[in-house]
Amino acid sequence: MLCGVCYKESNLSYLERIGVKDSKKLTAKRRRILAKLIKESCHSFKIIVVPPREIDEREEKRITLNKLEELKMAEIIRELKPDTIYIDAVDVNEERFTQSILDLLNYSPKEIISKHKADDLFPIVSAASIIAKDKRDALIEELKEKYGDFGSGYPSDLRTTDFLREYIKKKQKIPPYARKTWDTIKKIVDEELGNKKITDFF
């Protein structure tokens, strides 16, 4: 889940006034409220939902997760075309990441500010993060209605890993909404289905 948000410079202070900060530090309810306010007040925004199949297929194309994320970020920027870009660097080298993004654009922005943990440094990046996380929250709830309560969907959540383990054990297959290339899934398949390999599920 990725998102880009554009604000006119004169309106940026609004984000701090409404309490925008790193989405991980907010409750789901607060993210939902802020996401609505941000969408209503911004100049434009774009969300990209990357389905599990596309993430799995990147391995065949020899594309890393970071590179896939970078390509999606550039897609968002090309559509929104901001003059100044604040972006969360997914490369350990911020300067190299900046150049890589520039190479993927079809126009020349005035400036790119690329930093690690940018969503904790710049309210505009926090705003994009909040919309993306709110969208993820909504999709997770939709999946729960269809498949049952599997927790947060993060590997650190025991309810999630237990749910996946039981599903795979019982149905002898990976849930359609889970990534086959996810290390958590690979581990469960190896433990529960023994002699079956992850490639048997493609």
Buried (B, 14 or more C-beta within 10 A) or exposed (E): BBBBBBBEEEEEEBBEEEEBBBBEEBEBEBBBBBBEBBBEBBEEBBBBEBEBEEBBBBEEEEBEBEBBBBBBBBBBBBEBEBEEBBBBBBBEEBEEBBBBBBEBBEEEBEEBBBBEEBBBBBBBBBBBBBBBBBBBBEBBEEBBEEEEEBBEBEBEEEEBBEBBBBBBEEEEEBBEBBBBBBEBBBBBBEEBBEEBEBEEBE
